[in-house]
Amino acid sequence: MRISITPSKVLNMAPLTFVTVSDQETIRLGRRLGSVLSKGDVVGLAGELGSGKTWFTKGLALGLGISSDIVVTSPSFTLVNEYEGEYPFYHMDLYRLDSLSDVESIGLEEYLNDESIVAVEWADRWPEILPGGTVTVKLVIIDDHRREISFSGQHPRAFEIIRGFEQDKD
């Protein structure tokens, strides 16, 4: 599902920011976010190599009810990994794609639908392909263990997800 937004409808909300001190805390934050997502939602992940995008996605999968026995890995070479939970969960990695035409050639639109949940690593490289309701998760390396993780969006659905996440204190 692709939502187009006219500039007059773009809203802003201050990012919600956390600092994690371990991979397990990053997974827990991802799990919290996953627990408030619904089919049709998209999470755009941004951050340099090693910032924890895949750890966060492991948490998303857990929050979506995907078994902890399932190994969630980065789809760097396959581009898309699919996991079955209550809803199909697609984990994409755009790192190796060089142009917008490369991105379009993987059929991203087919994954962005009302029946699935999608997490896109390196979403900041091609933000124009993401629907308006996307929740952006930016991961910044502070040091070897700590990460600053910020949640933001520019659409009422993104705000709703972030507010739900903020209220879910698992």
Secondary structure, DSSP 8 states (H G I E B T S, - for coil): ------GGG------EEEEESSHHHHHHHHHHHHTT--TT-EEEEE--TTSSHHHHHHHHHHHTT--TTS-----TTTSEEEEESSSEEEEEE-TT--SHHHHHHTTHHHHSSTT-EEEEETGGGSGGGS-TT-EEEEEEE-SSS-EEEEEE-SSHHHHHHHHHHHH---
